[in-house]
Amino acid sequence: MIDFLNRVMLLGLLKTVFWLLLIYYAFKFLARMFAPFLMKKAAETMQKKAEQQFGGQQQQKQQKNTVQEGETVIDKQPQKQQQSKDSVGEYVDFEEVD
């Protein structure tokens, strides 16, 4: 009876390993087939987003450049904050007292 149970357990283990390997190789095969298609779709989506962003910037520039006669336009550039070259901190000079 114990020998029969050991065989059944071994058979179950082998079936499990077989199914795991089958699923792994099926996924690997399908990934190789569909990966180029998915990559192409992702590249197209990124390209469309970039074109929309660039196109929006171009329209804004064209709108800014179409100034009618007699109209005053003032473009202010943001003030640049001066950053010190010493990012370590403040230098303190001290003398040694005897």
PAZASE-225273 format. One record per atom (N, C-alpha, C): chain; residue number from 1; atom name; x negated, y negated, z negated. Coordinates in pm, 1 decimal, padded with zeros to 6 digits. Layout:
// residues N
> c | k | a | c1 | c2 | c3
> A | NUM | CA | X | Y | Z
...
***
This chain:
// residues 98
> c | k | a | c1 | c2 | c3
> A | 1 | N | -00081.9 | 00120.0 | 00000.0
> A | 1 | CA | 00000.0 | 00000.0 | 00000.0
> A | 1 | C | -00086.3 | -00126.4 | 00000.0
> A | 2 | N | -00194.0 | -00126.2 | -00080.4
> A | 2 | CA | -00282.6 | -00242.0 | -00087.3
> A | 2 | C | -00352.7 | -00261.1 | 00046.1
> A | 3 | N | -00391.3 | -00151.9 | 00109.9
> A | 3 | CA | -00457.9 | -00160.0 | 00239.7
> A | 3 | C | -00364.3 | -00224.3 | 00342.9
> A | 4 | N | -00234.4 | -00192.6 | 00338.5
> A | 4 | CA | -00136.0 | -00248.5 | 00429.6
> A | 4 | C | -00121.7 | -00399.4 | 00407.0
> A | 5 | N | -00118.5 | -00443.1 | 00281.9
> A | 5 | CA | -00107.1 | -00585.8 | 00250.2
> A | 5 | C | -00230.4 | -00662.8 | 00296.7
> A | 6 | N | -00347.8 | -00604.1 | 00281.3
> A | 6 | CA | -00470.9 | -00669.2 | 00328.5
> A | 6 | C | -00468.2 | -00687.0 | 00479.9
> A | 7 | N | -00417.2 | -00586.7 | 00551.6
> A | 7 | CA | -00409.1 | -00596.2 | 00697.6
> A | 7 | C | -00309.5 | -00704.1 | 00739.6
> A | 8 | N | -00196.6 | -00713.7 | 00669.3
> A | 8 | CA | -00095.7 | -00813.4 | 00701.6
> A | 8 | C | -00150.7 | -00953.8 | 00676.2
> A | 9 | N | -00220.4 | -00970.6 | 00563.5
> A | 9 | CA | -00279.5 | -01101.8 | 00532.6
> A | 9 | C | -00386.0 | -01138.7 | 00634.9
> A | 10 | N | -00467.4 | -01041.1 | 00675.9
> A | 10 | CA | -00570.4 | -01067.4 | 00776.2
> A | 10 | C | -00506.6 | -01103.4 | 00910.1
> A | 11 | N | -00397.7 | -01033.5 | 00944.5
> A | 11 | CA | -00327.2 | -01062.6 | 01069.0
> A | 11 | C | -00269.2 | -01204.5 | 01065.0
> A | 12 | N | -00213.8 | -01245.8 | 00953.0
> A | 12 | CA | -00159.6 | -01380.8 | 00937.7
> A | 12 | C | -00268.4 | -01485.6 | 00950.0
> A | 13 | N | -00383.9 | -01458.8 | 00891.1
> A | 13 | CA | -00496.8 | -01551.4 | 00900.4
> A | 13 | C | -00543.3 | -01564.9 | 01045.0
> A | 14 | N | -00552.8 | -01453.8 | 01115.4
> A | 14 | CA | -00595.5 | -01457.9 | 01255.2
> A | 14 | C | -00495.4 | -01533.4 | 01341.8
> A | 15 | N | -00365.0 | -01514.7 | 01316.1
> A | 15 | CA | -00264.1 | -01588.7 | 01391.7
> A | 15 | C | -00277.1 | -01739.0 | 01366.5
> A | 16 | N | -00300.1 | -01775.5 | 01242.0
> A | 16 | CA | -00314.4 | -01917.2 | 01208.0
> A | 16 | C | -00435.3 | -01978.3 | 01277.3
> A | 17 | N | -00547.0 | -01908.3 | 01274.8
> A | 17 | CA | -00668.6 | -01958.2 | 01340.3
> A | 17 | C | -00645.7 | -01968.4 | 01490.7
> A | 18 | N | -00578.0 | -01869.3 | 01548.3
> A | 18 | CA | -00548.9 | -01871.1 | 01692.0
> A | 18 | C | -00465.8 | -01993.8 | 01728.5
> A | 19 | N | -00358.1 | -02020.9 | 01653.1
> A | 19 | CA | -00271.5 | -02134.6 | 01683.0
> A | 19 | C | -00344.8 | -02266.6 | 01665.3
> A | 20 | N | -00427.6 | -02277.1 | 01563.9
> A | 20 | CA | -00505.0 | -02399.7 | 01544.4
> A | 20 | C | -00599.1 | -02424.9 | 01661.6
> A | 21 | N | -00666.9 | -02320.1 | 01705.9
> A | 21 | CA | -00757.2 | -02335.0 | 01820.8
> A | 21 | C | -00679.0 | -02368.5 | 01948.1
> A | 22 | N | -00564.2 | -02305.4 | 01965.9
> A | 22 | CA | -00483.1 | -02332.9 | 02083.3
> A | 22 | C | -00435.6 | -02478.4 | 02084.4
> A | 23 | N | -00389.7 | -02526.6 | 01972.5
> A | 23 | CA | -00344.5 | -02666.1 | 01964.0
> A | 23 | C | -00460.4 | -02762.0 | 01986.9
> A | 24 | N | -00577.1 | -02732.4 | 01929.9
> A | 24 | CA | -00694.7 | -02818.3 | 01947.4
> A | 24 | C | -00733.8 | -02829.5 | 02094.4
> A | 25 | N | -00743.6 | -02715.8 | 02162.2
> A | 25 | CA | -00786.4 | -02720.0 | 02302.3
> A | 25 | C | -00677.5 | -02778.0 | 02392.8
> A | 26 | N | -00550.4 | -02757.6 | 02359.1
> A | 26 | CA | -00443.0 | -02817.7 | 02438.4
> A | 26 | C | -00447.7 | -02969.8 | 02425.1
> A | 27 | N | -00467.8 | -03019.3 | 02302.8
> A | 27 | CA | -00478.4 | -03163.8 | 02282.1
> A | 27 | C | -00598.3 | -03220.2 | 02356.5
> A | 28 | N | -00709.5 | -03151.1 | 02350.2
> A | 28 | CA | -00831.6 | -03195.5 | 02418.5
> A | 28 | C | -00808.3 | -03202.6 | 02570.0
> A | 29 | N | -00741.9 | -03102.6 | 02625.2
> A | 29 | CA | -00714.1 | -03098.2 | 02768.5
> A | 29 | C | -00619.8 | -03211.1 | 02809.0
> A | 30 | N | -00512.3 | -03230.5 | 02732.3
> A | 30 | CA | -00416.0 | -03335.6 | 02764.3
> A | 30 | C | -00478.1 | -03473.9 | 02748.3
> A | 31 | N | -00564.1 | -03490.9 | 02650.8
> A | 31 | CA | -00630.6 | -03620.0 | 02631.3
> A | 31 | C | -00718.1 | -03653.7 | 02751.7
> A | 32 | N | -00785.6 | -03555.4 | 02805.0
> A | 32 | CA | -00869.0 | -03580.9 | 02923.5
> A | 32 | C | -00785.3 | -03615.9 | 03045.1
> A | 33 | N | -00666.4 | -03559.6 | 03052.9
> A | 33 | CA | -00580.4 | -03588.5 | 03168.0
> A | 33 | C | -00518.3 | -03727.3 | 03158.9
> A | 34 | N | -00474.4 | -03766.6 | 03039.2
> A | 34 | CA | -00400.7 | -03891.1 | 03024.5
> A | 34 | C | -00486.1 | -04009.7 | 02981.2
> A | 35 | N | -00608.5 | -03987.8 | 02941.4
> A | 35 | CA | -00693.9 | -04097.9 | 02894.8
> A | 35 | C | -00715.5 | -04204.1 | 03003.2
> A | 36 | N | -00746.7 | -04167.6 | 03127.6
> A | 36 | CA | -00765.8 | -04272.7 | 03229.6
> A | 36 | C | -00639.8 | -04357.5 | 03250.5
> A | 37 | N | -00524.5 | -04294.3 | 03249.4
> A | 37 | CA | -00399.1 | -04367.3 | 03266.4
> A | 37 | C | -00377.1 | -04464.2 | 03150.2
> A | 38 | N | -00398.5 | -04417.2 | 03029.4
> A | 38 | CA | -00378.9 | -04502.2 | 02912.2
> A | 38 | C | -00479.9 | -04617.3 | 02909.0
> A | 39 | N | -00603.6 | -04590.4 | 02947.1
> A | 39 | CA | -00705.0 | -04696.3 | 02949.9
> A | 39 | C | -00670.1 | -04801.4 | 03055.4
> A | 40 | N | -00619.9 | -04756.7 | 03170.1
> A | 40 | CA | -00581.5 | -04850.2 | 03276.1
> A | 40 | C | -00467.7 | -04940.1 | 03229.1
> A | 41 | N | -00369.3 | -04882.3 | 03161.1
> A | 41 | CA | -00256.8 | -04961.0 | 03110.2
> A | 41 | C | -00304.5 | -05061.5 | 03005.6
> A | 42 | N | -00394.0 | -05019.8 | 02917.6
> A | 42 | CA | -00445.3 | -05110.3 | 02815.0
> A | 42 | C | -00523.1 | -05225.5 | 02878.7
> A | 43 | N | -00602.7 | -05196.2 | 02980.7
> A | 43 | CA | -00679.6 | -05300.8 | 03048.7
> A | 43 | C | -00586.3 | -05399.5 | 03118.7
> A | 44 | N | -00481.1 | -05349.2 | 03180.6
> A | 44 | CA | -00385.0 | -05437.6 | 03247.7
> A | 44 | C | -00315.0 | -05528.3 | 03147.0
> A | 45 | N | -00279.7 | -05472.6 | 03032.3
> A | 45 | CA | -00212.6 | -05552.3 | 02929.4
> A | 45 | C | -00304.4 | -05663.1 | 02878.5
> A | 46 | N | -00430.3 | -05630.7 | 02853.1
> A | 46 | CA | -00524.8 | -05732.3 | 02806.9
> A | 46 | C | -00546.4 | -05838.9 | 02913.9
> A | 47 | N | -00551.4 | -05798.1 | 03039.4
> A | 47 | CA | -00570.1 | -05893.1 | 03148.5
> A | 47 | C | -00451.6 | -05988.3 | 03158.3
> A | 48 | N | -00330.7 | -05937.0 | 03143.5
> A | 48 | CA | -00212.1 | -06022.6 | 03148.7
> A | 48 | C | -00212.2 | -06123.7 | 03035.3
> A | 49 | N | -00250.0 | -06078.7 | 02915.0
> A | 49 | CA | -00255.3 | -06170.1 | 02801.0
> A | 49 | C | -00358.7 | -06279.8 | 02823.8
> A | 50 | N | -00473.3 | -06242.3 | 02878.9
> A | 50 | CA | -00577.9 | -06341.3 | 02905.2
> A | 50 | C | -00532.3 | -06441.3 | 03011.0
> A | 51 | N | -00464.9 | -06393.2 | 03113.6
> A | 51 | CA | -00415.5 | -06482.5 | 03217.9
> A | 51 | C | -00310.4 | -06579.0 | 03162.5
> A | 52 | N | -00223.3 | -06529.5 | 03076.1
> A | 52 | CA | -00122.0 | -06616.3 | 03015.9
> A | 52 | C | -00187.1 | -06723.6 | 02930.1
> A | 53 | N | -00286.4 | -06683.4 | 02852.2
> A | 53 | CA | -00353.9 | -06780.2 | 02765.4
> A | 53 | C | -00428.4 | -06883.1 | 02849.7
> A | 54 | N | -00500.5 | -06839.7 | 02951.1
> A | 54 | CA | -00575.0 | -06930.7 | 03036.1
> A | 54 | C | -00479.8 | -07019.3 | 03114.8
> A | 55 | N | -00370.8 | -06962.7 | 03163.6
> A | 55 | CA | -00273.0 | -07040.5 | 03239.0
> A | 55 | C | -00209.1 | -07147.4 | 03153.0
> A | 56 | N | -00182.7 | -07116.9 | 03026.8
> A | 56 | CA | -00126.3 | -07216.0 | 02935.6
> A | 56 | C | -00222.2 | -07330.7 | 02910.6
> A | 57 | N | -00348.9 | -07301.1 | 02899.9
> A | 57 | CA | -00448.6 | -07406.0 | 02879.5
> A | 57 | C | -00459.5 | -07493.5 | 03004.1
> A | 58 | N | -00453.1 | -07432.0 | 03121.1
> A | 58 | CA | -00462.5 | -07508.2 | 03244.6
> A | 58 | C | -00343.5 | -07603.6 | 03256.7
> A | 59 | N | -00223.8 | -07559.0 | 03219.7
> A | 59 | CA | -00106.3 | -07644.7 | 03228.2
> A | 59 | C | -00118.0 | -07762.3 | 03132.9
> A | 60 | N | -00169.4 | -07739.2 | 03013.0
> A | 60 | CA | -00186.8 | -07847.5 | 02917.1
> A | 60 | C | -00285.6 | -07950.7 | 02969.4
> A | 61 | N | -00394.1 | -07903.9 | 03030.1
> A | 61 | CA | -00493.4 | -07996.8 | 03085.5
> A | 61 | C | -00433.8 | -08077.6 | 03199.5
> A | 62 | N | -00353.8 | -08013.9 | 03285.0
> A | 62 | CA | -00292.5 | -08084.7 | 03396.4
> A | 62 | C | -00193.5 | -08189.1 | 03346.0
> A | 63 | N | -00120.1 | -08155.9 | 03239.8
> A | 63 | CA | -00026.1 | -08251.6 | 03184.3
> A | 63 | C | -00099.3 | -08370.1 | 03124.4
> A | 64 | N | -00213.2 | -08346.7 | 03060.9
> A | 64 | CA | -00291.5 | -08455.0 | 03002.4
> A | 64 | C | -00350.7 | -08544.6 | 03110.5
> A | 65 | N | -00387.4 | -08483.5 | 03223.4
> A | 65 | CA | -00452.2 | -08559.2 | 03329.8
> A | 65 | C | -00353.6 | -08639.5 | 03414.1
> A | 66 | N | -00225.5 | -08614.6 | 03402.5
> A | 66 | CA | -00127.6 | -08688.0 | 03482.9
> A | 66 | C | -00078.8 | -08808.4 | 03403.4
> A | 67 | N | -00158.7 | -08912.9 | 03402.2
> A | 67 | CA | -00124.6 | -09036.5 | 03332.9
> A | 67 | C | -00071.6 | -09134.2 | 03436.3
> A | 68 | N | 00042.7 | -09192.1 | 03405.7
> A | 68 | CA | 00101.3 | -09287.6 | 03499.2
> A | 68 | C | 00036.4 | -09424.5 | 03480.2
> A | 69 | N | 00052.2 | -09507.2 | 03581.4
> A | 69 | CA | -00008.0 | -09640.4 | 03577.9
> A | 69 | C | 00056.0 | -09723.2 | 03466.9
> A | 70 | N | -00028.7 | -09790.1 | 03389.3
> A | 70 | CA | 00017.6 | -09874.1 | 03280.9
> A | 70 | C | 00029.9 | -09799.3 | 03148.5
> A | 71 | N | 00005.5 | -09670.9 | 03149.2
> A | 71 | CA | 00017.0 | -09591.3 | 03027.9
> A | 71 | C | -00119.2 | -09583.8 | 02959.0
> A | 72 | N | -00119.4 | -09596.5 | 02830.1
> A | 72 | CA | -00243.3 | -09590.7 | 02753.5
> A | 72 | C | -00253.3 | -09456.5 | 02683.6
> A | 73 | N | -00367.4 | -09391.9 | 02699.5
> A | 73 | CA | -00389.6 | -09262.5 | 02636.3
> A | 73 | C | -00515.6 | -09272.0 | 02552.4
> A | 74 | N | -00504.9 | -09230.8 | 02426.6
> A | 74 | CA | -00620.9 | -09231.5 | 02337.4
> A | 74 | C | -00646.2 | -09088.5 | 02293.1
> A | 75 | N | -00761.4 | -09037.0 | 02329.2
> A | 75 | CA | -00801.8 | -08903.9 | 02285.5
> A | 75 | C | -00904.8 | -08919.4 | 02176.0
> A | 76 | N | -00875.0 | -08865.9 | 02060.3
> A | 76 | CA | -00970.4 | -08871.8 | 01949.8
> A | 76 | C | -01039.2 | -08737.6 | 01936.9
> A | 77 | N | -01168.2 | -08744.9 | 01922.4
> A | 77 | CA | -01242.9 | -08623.7 | 01898.1
> A | 77 | C | -01250.6 | -08601.6 | 01747.7
> A | 78 | N | -01243.0 | -08478.5 | 01704.0
> A | 78 | CA | -01251.0 | -08454.2 | 01560.4
> A | 78 | C | -01388.6 | -08492.7 | 01506.8
> A | 79 | N | -01388.7 | -08546.7 | 01386.3
> A | 79 | CA | -01514.7 | -08587.1 | 01325.8
> A | 79 | C | -01592.4 | -08462.5 | 01284.7
> A | 80 | N | -01719.3 | -08464.7 | 01317.1
> A | 80 | CA | -01804.2 | -08351.8 | 01279.8
> A | 80 | C | -01860.9 | -08379.2 | 01141.4
> A | 81 | N | -01845.8 | -08282.0 | 01056.5
> A | 81 | CA | -01901.5 | -08296.3 | 00922.7
> A | 81 | C | -02048.9 | -08259.0 | 00927.5
> A | 82 | N | -02129.3 | -08343.8 | 00868.3
> A | 82 | CA | -02271.9 | -08317.8 | 00868.2
> A | 82 | C | -02303.0 | -08216.7 | 00757.8
> A | 83 | N | -02368.4 | -08113.6 | 00798.3
> A | 83 | CA | -02407.7 | -08011.9 | 00701.8
> A | 83 | C | -02557.1 | -08025.5 | 00678.4
> A | 84 | N | -02594.6 | -08017.0 | 00553.6
> A | 84 | CA | -02736.8 | -08028.4 | 00524.4
> A | 84 | C | -02807.8 | -07901.9 | 00570.0
> A | 85 | N | -02932.6 | -07917.9 | 00602.1
> A | 85 | CA | -03010.3 | -07803.7 | 00648.2
> A | 85 | C | -03050.5 | -07714.1 | 00532.2
> A | 86 | N | -03045.0 | -07769.7 | 00410.7
> A | 86 | CA | -03074.5 | -07690.5 | 00290.8
> A | 86 | C | -02946.9 | -07625.0 | 00242.4
> A | 87 | N | -02932.4 | -07501.5 | 00275.5
> A | 87 | CA | -02813.9 | -07431.7 | 00228.9
> A | 87 | C | -02840.2 | -07361.2 | 00096.0
> A | 88 | N | -02965.4 | -07369.2 | 00048.7
> A | 88 | CA | -03002.6 | -07302.6 | -00075.6
> A | 88 | C | -02951.1 | -07380.6 | -00194.5
> A | 89 | N | -02960.6 | -07510.0 | -00190.8
> A | 89 | CA | -02914.9 | -07592.4 | -00301.5
> A | 89 | C | -03002.0 | -07715.8 | -00314.5
> A | 90 | N | -02987.5 | -07781.5 | -00426.0
> A | 90 | CA | -03060.0 | -07905.5 | -00449.1
> A | 90 | C | -03198.5 | -07873.6 | -00504.4
> A | 91 | N | -03299.8 | -07945.3 | -00455.4
> A | 91 | CA | -03437.7 | -07923.8 | -00500.4
> A | 91 | C | -03465.2 | -08015.2 | -00619.7
> A | 92 | N | -03516.1 | -07959.4 | -00725.7
> A | 92 | CA | -03548.4 | -08036.1 | -00844.1
> A | 92 | C | -03697.7 | -08023.4 | -00870.4
> A | 93 | N | -03764.4 | -08136.7 | -00874.1
> A | 93 | CA | -03907.9 | -08138.3 | -00901.3
> A | 93 | C | -03927.0 | -08158.7 | -01051.1
> A | 94 | N | -04010.8 | -08079.5 | -01112.0
> A | 94 | CA | -04031.6 | -08094.7 | -01255.0
> A | 94 | C | -04181.3 | -08086.1 | -01284.6
> A | 95 | N | -04217.4 | -08141.0 | -01398.3
> A | 95 | CA | -04355.2 | -08136.3 | -01443.1
> A | 95 | C | -04363.7 | -08054.1 | -01569.9
> A | 96 | N | -04475.7 | -07988.1 | -01582.2
> A | 96 | CA | -04496.8 | -07903.8 | -01698.6
> A | 96 | C | -04546.7 | -07990.8 | -01813.9
> A | 97 | N | -04487.5 | -07976.9 | -01932.0
> A | 97 | CA | -04525.3 | -08056.7 | -02048.9
> A | 97 | C | -04608.3 | -07968.1 | -02140.4
> A | 98 | N | -04726.8 | -08019.4 | -02183.5
> A | 98 | CA | -04812.8 | -07942.6 | -02273.7
> A | 98 | C | -04774.8 | -07961.2 | -02417.0
***
